[in-house]
Amino acid sequence: MDCQNHAGVQAVEACSGCAESFCDDCLVTIKNMRYCGECKGMAIPPSAGLPVQQPCGEANDALKLAIVGIFCFGIVLEPLALAKAIKAKQRMRGDPTLTGSGKATAAVVIACFALTLWVMGILAKLK
């Protein structure tokens, strides 16, 4: 009998999932069972081998500080937001299970923009 995927190639075994015949190149062994490419998904749980993703707390805090700093105490809160965002980006580079890169980037952009406006406002009042 020929392999389901390769015409003219002798099938060596049936898939444990669909019972179709395949050559050795088309089958993978998972938990001592042989599966074809389409059936191997049912043998591997969706989360198997993948690390659990979790949000980065510093990224969330940085974004909150940056947004609040737009409206009040920006001269103090915006530098804190920048520091937290940079720290969050460093942690995310070192730990691929952390999410929130977009929040950290948004915090940096907002904090830089708002801090610039706060400094310009203070300088304008001093003149």
C-alpha positions as CSV (number, residue, x, y, z in Angstrom):
1,M,0.0,0.0,0.0
2,D,1.3,3.5,-0.9
3,C,1.7,6.5,1.5
4,Q,-1.3,8.9,1.5
5,N,1.0,11.8,0.9
6,H,3.7,10.3,-1.4
7,A,2.5,8.2,-4.4
8,G,4.8,5.3,-5.1
9,V,6.3,5.3,-1.6
10,Q,5.5,2.2,0.5
11,A,3.4,3.0,3.6
12,V,4.9,1.6,6.8
13,E,2.3,2.2,9.4
14,A,-1.2,3.6,9.9
15,C,-1.8,6.9,11.8
16,S,-3.2,6.4,15.3
17,G,-5.6,9.2,14.7
18,C,-7.2,8.7,11.3
19,A,-6.0,5.1,10.5
20,E,-4.7,6.1,7.1
21,S,-1.4,4.6,5.9
22,F,1.7,6.7,5.7
23,C,5.5,6.4,5.1
24,D,7.9,6.8,7.9
25,D,8.7,10.4,6.8
26,C,5.0,11.4,7.3
27,L,4.6,10.1,10.8
28,V,5.7,11.5,14.1
29,T,5.8,9.7,17.4
30,I,4.0,11.3,20.3
31,K,3.6,9.4,23.6
32,N,4.5,6.2,21.9
33,M,1.8,6.6,19.2
34,R,2.4,7.4,15.6
35,Y,0.4,10.3,14.0
36,C,0.3,12.0,10.6
37,G,0.7,15.7,10.2
38,E,-3.0,16.6,10.5
39,C,-3.7,14.3,13.4
40,K,-0.7,15.2,15.6
41,G,-2.6,18.3,16.8
42,M,-5.1,16.1,18.7
43,A,-2.2,14.4,20.5
44,I,-0.6,17.6,21.6
45,P,-2.7,19.9,23.9
46,P,-2.7,23.5,22.7
47,S,-0.7,24.8,25.6
48,A,1.8,21.9,25.8
49,G,5.3,23.1,25.8
50,L,4.4,26.7,25.5
51,P,5.1,29.0,28.5
52,V,2.2,30.7,30.1
53,Q,2.0,34.4,29.0
54,Q,1.5,37.0,31.7
55,P,1.2,40.8,31.6
56,C,4.2,42.8,32.8
57,G,3.1,44.8,35.8
58,E,5.7,47.6,35.2
59,A,4.3,48.2,31.7
60,N,0.7,48.6,33.1
61,D,2.0,50.9,35.9
62,A,4.1,53.0,33.5
63,L,1.1,53.5,31.2
64,K,-1.1,54.5,34.1
65,L,1.5,57.0,35.4
66,A,2.0,58.5,31.9
67,I,-1.7,59.0,31.4
68,V,-2.3,60.5,34.9
69,G,0.8,62.7,34.4
70,I,-0.8,64.4,31.5
71,F,-3.4,66.0,33.7
72,C,-1.6,66.5,37.1
73,F,1.9,66.3,38.6
74,G,3.4,65.5,35.2
75,I,6.7,67.0,36.1
76,V,7.0,64.2,38.7
77,L,4.9,61.4,37.2
78,E,6.2,61.5,33.7
79,P,9.9,60.7,34.7
80,L,8.6,57.9,36.9
81,A,6.5,56.6,33.9
82,L,9.6,56.7,31.7
83,A,11.7,54.8,34.3
84,K,9.0,52.1,34.8
85,A,8.6,51.7,31.0
86,I,12.3,51.3,30.4
87,K,12.5,48.8,33.3
88,A,9.5,46.9,31.8
89,K,11.1,46.7,28.4
90,Q,14.3,45.3,29.9
91,R,12.3,42.7,31.9
92,M,10.3,41.7,28.7
93,R,13.6,41.3,26.8
94,G,14.9,38.9,29.4
95,D,11.6,37.0,30.0
96,P,9.6,36.0,26.8
97,T,6.6,35.0,28.9
98,L,5.9,38.7,29.8
99,T,3.5,40.6,27.6
100,G,2.9,44.4,27.4
101,S,5.5,45.7,25.0
102,G,3.0,47.9,23.3
103,K,1.9,49.4,26.7
104,A,5.5,50.1,27.6
105,T,6.1,51.8,24.2
106,A,3.0,53.8,24.6
107,A,4.0,54.9,28.1
108,V,7.4,56.1,26.7
109,V,5.8,58.1,23.9
110,I,3.1,59.6,26.2
111,A,5.6,60.4,29.0
112,C,8.1,62.1,26.6
113,F,5.4,64.2,25.0
114,A,3.7,65.1,28.2
115,L,7.0,65.9,30.0
116,T,8.0,68.2,27.2
117,L,4.7,70.0,27.4
118,W,5.0,70.3,31.2
119,V,8.5,71.7,31.0
120,M,7.5,74.2,28.2
121,G,4.5,75.3,30.4
122,I,6.7,75.8,33.4
123,L,9.2,77.8,31.3
124,A,6.5,79.9,29.9
125,K,5.2,80.8,33.3
126,L,8.7,81.8,34.5
127,K,9.1,84.2,31.7
